[in-house]
């Protein structure tokens, strides 16, 4: 774990050295929010409903599986859904980039490419999310989901969903850089729903679990259920694992819960740009497992015995229906 993360989640004393910077961060973010509230800074009008899937902290909390879940559910109800993302980890683009089958993670970032490949819907990457939404409207989209963007106040929003890591929660509860928070805990009281990814949920929060049921080979695209994989591909469940996500331990714990024994694991920073050298320490004799987010960047570098585990967001029936009904109710304001 990096030193800064130890300060956030293990109360390492270095947090006290960073505390003076918190004041500057709070002042800048509070001033920016105020300018939007008093309309000194404008929030352009958009003629489609916008759903924000974000968080108040840094690091991976499970936003992308929620975006995929919402896209699939809303598509089934007849909406033409588009997704806007900043494209973190990708190249900077002066104009909004509409993803195609040839768009690479280097160009657009790993999460937008994952969403495009999983959902087959229009996905646009742009640091100017308003311009990105306008590009999606031009593609005929009638409902927009923003992957992250809770603090992008220039983008108007009809629904705000905050995803929380149920095990790490909010760390030491401090703002950046001494803590992991982009905004204070007060912000949770202003959003439409707080979705907790695993762990324990407080009263009023929505519980989400991430489930992986099959593994897919990066080279051959062969699909095996977890049970089949354990029987056919690995001795005594022994595998290697790697992860370049915000919380790699969550992935390793998931593999252990599925019955795998981790012979070797290697963690990288979130949105890591992989190279062939990253795979040199892994033997082809033992399957190498990774996340779907990492897999979109690794196909050309990994060996033949490399597999990824797609995960899906799952809610209990009542809470899942409430979430979709909330969005549909706000869509009624647009005559949809």
C-alpha positions in Angstrom: 0.0 0.0 0.0 1.3 3.4 -0.9 2.3 5.8 1.9 -0.5 8.2 1.0 -3.1 5.4 1.2 -1.7 4.4 4.6 -2.4 7.9 5.7 -6.0 7.7 4.4 -6.9 4.2 5.6 -4.5 3.3 8.4 -4.0 6.7 10.1 -0.3 7.0 9.3 1.0 10.2 11.0 2.1 11.7 7.7 -1.5 12.9 7.4 -0.7 15.7 9.9 2.0 17.0 7.5 -0.6 17.2 4.7 -3.3 18.8 6.8 -2.4 22.5 5.9 -3.1 21.6 2.2 -6.6 20.5 3.2 -7.5 24.0 4.0 -6.5 25.2 0.5 -8.3 22.3 -1.1 -11.5 23.0 1.0 -11.3 26.7 0.2 -11.0 26.1 -3.6 -13.7 23.5 -3.8 -16.1 25.5 -1.5 -15.6 28.6 -3.6 -16.3 26.7 -6.8 -19.5 25.2 -5.4 -20.6 28.7 -4.2 -20.0 30.3 -7.6 -22.3 27.7 -9.2 -24.9 28.0 -6.5 -25.2 31.8 -7.0 -25.0 31.4 -10.8 -21.8 33.3 -11.3 -20.7 30.2 -13.1 -23.3 28.8 -15.4 -24.8 25.3 -15.7 -25.9 25.0 -19.3 -29.4 23.6 -20.0 -29.6 20.2 -21.6 -32.7 18.6 -23.0 -32.1 15.1 -21.8 -32.1 13.6 -18.3 -28.6 13.1 -16.8 -27.7 10.5 -14.2 -24.5 10.9 -12.3 -22.8 7.8 -11.0 -20.0 9.1 -8.8 -18.3 9.2 -5.4 -17.1 11.6 -2.8 -13.7 9.8 -2.4 -10.9 8.8 -4.7 -10.1 5.2 -5.8 -12.2 2.5 -7.2 -15.5 2.0 -5.5 -17.4 0.1 -8.1 -18.9 2.9 -10.3 -18.4 1.1 -13.6 -20.4 -2.0 -12.8 -23.2 0.3 -11.6 -23.1 2.2 -14.9 -23.3 -1.1 -16.8 -26.2 -2.2 -14.7 -28.1 1.0 -15.3 -27.4 1.0 -19.1 -28.7 -2.6 -19.4 -31.8 -2.0 -17.3 -32.8 1.3 -19.0 -32.1 -0.1 -22.5 -34.5 -2.9 -21.7 -37.2 -0.2 -21.1 -36.7 1.3 -24.5 -34.4 4.3 -23.7 -31.5 5.1 -26.0 -28.8 5.4 -23.4 -25.4 7.2 -23.9 -22.5 7.3 -21.5 -20.2 10.3 -20.9 -16.8 9.9 -19.2 -13.8 12.1 -18.6 -11.6 9.2 -19.9 -9.1 9.2 -17.1 -5.8 7.6 -18.2 -6.5 8.2 -21.9 -5.2 10.9 -24.2 -6.5 14.5 -24.0 -8.9 15.4 -26.8 -9.8 19.0 -27.8 -13.2 17.7 -29.1 -15.4 15.0 -27.6 -14.3 11.5 -28.7 -17.0 9.1 -29.7 -15.8 5.6 -29.2 -15.7 3.0 -32.0 -14.7 -0.6 -32.1 -11.1 0.6 -33.0 -10.8 3.0 -30.0 -8.0 1.9 -27.6 -7.7 2.4 -23.9 -4.7 4.5 -24.6 -6.9 6.9 -26.5 -10.0 6.8 -24.3 -9.1 5.3 -20.9 -9.9 1.8 -19.7 -13.3 2.3 -18.2 -15.0 3.9 -21.2 -13.6 1.1 -23.5 -14.9 -1.5 -21.0 -18.4 0.1 -21.0 -18.5 0.4 -24.8 -17.5 -3.3 -25.3 -19.9 -4.6 -22.6 -22.9 -2.5 -23.5 -22.6 -1.5 -27.2 -24.0 1.9 -26.6 -22.7 5.4 -27.6 -19.8 6.4 -25.3 -18.1 9.8 -25.4 -14.9 10.8 -23.7 -14.4 14.5 -23.0 -13.0 16.7 -20.1 -15.9 19.0 -21.0 -18.8 16.8 -20.0 -21.4 19.3 -21.3 -19.9 19.1 -24.8 -19.8 15.3 -24.4 -23.5 15.2 -23.6 -24.3 17.4 -26.6 -22.3 14.9 -28.8 -24.4 12.1 -27.4 -27.6 14.0 -28.1 -26.5 14.4 -31.7 -26.2 10.5 -31.7 -29.9 10.3 -30.8 -29.4 9.4 -27.1 -32.4 10.2 -24.9 -30.9 9.5 -21.5 -27.3 10.1 -20.4 -25.3 8.4 -17.7 -22.2 10.1 -16.4 -19.4 7.8 -15.3 -18.1 9.9 -12.4 -18.6 13.6 -12.5 -20.3 14.3 -9.1 -18.0 17.3 -8.6 -18.3 18.5 -12.2 -20.9 21.1 -11.3 -21.0 22.6 -14.8 -22.9 19.5 -15.8 -26.6 19.7 -14.8 -27.9 16.5 -13.2 -31.3 15.0 -12.6 -30.2 12.0 -10.4 -27.1 11.7 -8.3 -25.9 8.3 -7.2 -22.9 7.9 -4.9 -21.0 4.6 -4.7 -19.2 3.7 -1.5 -16.7 1.0 -0.8 -18.5 -0.8 2.1 -15.2 -2.0 3.6 -13.0 1.0 3.4 -15.9 3.5 3.7 -14.4 7.0 4.0 -11.0 6.2 5.5 -10.0 8.8 8.0 -12.8 11.1 6.9 -10.5 13.9 5.9 -10.4 15.9 2.7 -7.6 15.5 0.2 -4.7 15.3 0.3 -4.6 14.2 4.0 -7.6 12.0 3.4 -9.4 10.3 0.5 -12.4 12.7 0.3 -13.1 15.0 -2.6 -16.0 16.5 -0.6 -17.1 16.3 3.0 -19.5 13.7 4.3 -22.3 16.3 4.3 -22.5 15.7 0.5 -24.1 12.3 1.1 -27.2 14.1 2.5 -27.8 15.9 -0.8 -27.7 13.0 -3.2 -30.5 10.7 -4.3 -29.1 7.4 -3.3 -26.0 6.1 -1.6 -25.0 2.6 -2.9 -22.7 0.5 -0.8 -20.4 -2.0 -2.5 -20.1 -4.9 -0.1 -19.4 -4.6 3.6 -21.9 -3.0 6.0 -24.5 -0.4 4.9 -26.0 2.3 7.1 -29.8 2.8 7.4 -31.2 4.2 4.1 -28.3 3.1 2.0 -28.7 0.7 -0.9 -26.7 -2.6 -0.8 -24.8 -3.8 -3.9 -22.8 -6.9 -4.5 -20.4 -7.6 -7.3 -20.7 -11.1 -8.7 -18.4 -12.9 -11.1 -19.7 -16.2 -12.6 -17.4 -17.0 -15.5 -13.8 -16.4 -16.7 -12.9 -15.4 -20.2 -9.6 -16.1 -21.9 -8.0 -12.9 -23.3 -6.5 -14.6 -26.3 -9.1 -17.2 -27.4 -12.2 -15.6 -25.7 -13.1 -19.1 -24.4 -15.6 -18.8 -21.6 -15.8 -21.1 -18.6 -17.9 -21.0 -15.5 -16.0 -20.7 -12.2 -16.8 -24.3 -11.5 -15.6 -25.5 -14.9 -12.4 -23.4 -14.6 -11.6 -24.9 -11.2 -12.1 -28.4 -12.6 -10.3 -28.0 -15.9 -7.7 -25.2 -15.7 -6.0 -25.2 -12.4 -4.6 -27.7 -9.9 -6.1 -27.4 -6.4 -7.4 -24.0 -7.5 -3.9 -22.4 -7.7 -3.7 -19.3 -9.8 -1.7 -16.1 -10.2 -3.5 -12.7 -10.0 -2.8 -9.1 -10.9 -4.8 -5.9 -10.6 -4.3 -2.3 -11.5 -7.4 -0.9 -9.9 -8.2 1.4 -7.0 -8.5 -1.4 -4.4 -6.7 -4.5 -5.6 -7.4 -6.4 -2.4 -11.1 -6.4 -3.2 -10.3 -8.4 -6.4 -8.0 -10.8 -4.6 -10.6 -11.4 -1.9 -13.2 -12.1 -4.5 -10.9 -14.8 -6.1 -10.4 -16.4 -2.7 -14.1 -16.4 -2.0 -14.7 -18.2 -5.3 -12.3 -21.0 -4.3 -9.0 -19.9 -5.8 -5.7 -20.1 -4.1 -3.4 -17.2 -5.0 0.2 -18.5 -5.7 1.4 -15.0 -6.8 -0.2 -11.6 -6.9 1.0 -8.3 -8.2 -0.7 -5.0 -7.8 -0.3 -1.8 -9.9 -1.6 1.7 -9.5 -5.1 2.4 -10.8 -5.2 3.0 -14.6 -1.7 1.5 -15.0 -0.4 1.4 -18.5 0.7 -2.2 -18.9 3.7 -3.4 -20.9 5.1 -6.8 -21.8 7.6 -6.6 -18.9 4.7 -6.5 -16.4 4.0 -10.2 -17.3 7.5 -11.5 -17.3 7.3 -12.8 -13.7 4.2 -14.9 -14.3 4.6 -18.5 -15.5 2.3 -19.8 -18.2 1.9 -23.0 -16.3 -0.4 -21.4 -13.8 -3.5 -19.4 -15.0 -3.2 -15.6 -14.6 -6.4 -13.9 -13.5 -7.2 -10.2 -13.8 -10.1 -7.8 -13.8 -12.1 -6.9 -16.9 -10.9 -3.3 -16.5 -7.3 -4.4 -16.8 -8.0 -7.0 -19.5 -9.0 -4.3 -22.0 -5.4 -3.0 -21.9 -3.5 -6.4 -21.7 -4.5 -8.5 -24.7 -1.4 -7.8 -26.7 1.0 -8.3 -23.8 -0.3 -11.2 -21.8 0.4 -14.9 -22.3 -2.0 -17.6 -23.5 -3.1 -18.7 -20.1 -4.5 -15.3 -19.1 -8.1 -14.9 -18.1 -10.4 -12.1 -16.8 -13.3 -12.2 -14.4 -16.2 -9.9 -15.5 -18.4 -8.8 -12.6 -22.0 -7.6 -12.5 -23.7 -5.3 -10.0 -26.5 -7.1 -8.2 -29.2 -5.6 -5.9 -32.0 -7.2 -4.1 -35.2 -7.0 -6.2 -36.8 -4.2 -4.2 -33.8 -1.9 -4.1 -33.0 -2.5 -7.7 -36.5 -1.6 -8.8 -36.5 1.5 -6.6 -33.3 2.7 -8.2 -34.7 2.3 -11.7 -38.0 3.8 -10.7 -36.2 6.9 -9.4 -34.6 7.5 -12.7 -37.8 6.8 -14.7 -39.7 9.3 -12.5 -37.1 12.0 -13.3 -37.3 11.1 -17.0 -41.1 12.0 -16.8 -40.0 15.6 -16.5 -38.8 15.4 -20.1 -41.9 13.7 -21.4 -40.1 10.4 -21.7 
